[in-house]
Amino acid sequence: ETDISKAQATKAVDSLVNNIRNSLKNGEKVVLAGLGTFSVKKRKARTGRNPRTGEQLSIPERKVAAFKAGKTLKEAVK
């Protein structure tokens, strides 16, 4: 429980998400103590298959957002 309104909490969470998004766009890691680490990882180019037609497709290399839970979060979930 906190003494802030729902609107203030929403604004704070939105601000946090925007800051994480902007940092990831710039290739930076974001570490939230007690929660975990957000980072950008590269997925290698690979060959895939269209499940409908069976046709092989070339899937290009791309960047994806990744999250690794921290020790405190992992322990809390056990």
Contacts in CASP RR format, 6 or more apart in sequence:
PFRMAT RR
TARGET T0000
AUTHOR 0000-0000-0000
METHOD contacts of the structure
MODEL  1
ETDISKAQATKAVDSLVNNIRNSLKNGEKVVLAGLGTFSVKKRKARTGRN
PRTGEQLSIPERKVAAFKAGKTLKEAVK
2 9 0 8 1.000
4 12 0 8 1.000
19 30 0 8 1.000
20 30 0 8 1.000
20 38 0 8 1.000
23 29 0 8 1.000
23 30 0 8 1.000
23 38 0 8 1.000
24 30 0 8 1.000
24 38 0 8 1.000
24 39 0 8 1.000
24 40 0 8 1.000
24 65 0 8 1.000
27 40 0 8 1.000
29 37 0 8 1.000
29 38 0 8 1.000
29 39 0 8 1.000
30 37 0 8 1.000
30 38 0 8 1.000
30 39 0 8 1.000
31 37 0 8 1.000
32 38 0 8 1.000
33 72 0 8 1.000
34 70 0 8 1.000
34 71 0 8 1.000
34 72 0 8 1.000
34 73 0 8 1.000
35 69 0 8 1.000
35 70 0 8 1.000
35 72 0 8 1.000
35 73 0 8 1.000
36 67 0 8 1.000
36 68 0 8 1.000
36 69 0 8 1.000
36 70 0 8 1.000
36 73 0 8 1.000
37 67 0 8 1.000
37 68 0 8 1.000
37 70 0 8 1.000
38 65 0 8 1.000
38 66 0 8 1.000
38 67 0 8 1.000
39 65 0 8 1.000
39 66 0 8 1.000
39 67 0 8 1.000
39 68 0 8 1.000
40 63 0 8 1.000
40 64 0 8 1.000
40 65 0 8 1.000
40 66 0 8 1.000
41 63 0 8 1.000
41 64 0 8 1.000
41 66 0 8 1.000
42 61 0 8 1.000
42 62 0 8 1.000
42 63 0 8 1.000
42 64 0 8 1.000
43 61 0 8 1.000
43 62 0 8 1.000
43 63 0 8 1.000
43 64 0 8 1.000
44 61 0 8 1.000
45 58 0 8 1.000
45 59 0 8 1.000
45 60 0 8 1.000
45 61 0 8 1.000
46 59 0 8 1.000
47 56 0 8 1.000
47 57 0 8 1.000
47 58 0 8 1.000
47 59 0 8 1.000
48 56 0 8 1.000
48 57 0 8 1.000
48 58 0 8 1.000
48 59 0 8 1.000
49 55 0 8 1.000
49 56 0 8 1.000
49 57 0 8 1.000
50 56 0 8 1.000
50 57 0 8 1.000
69 77 0 8 1.000
END
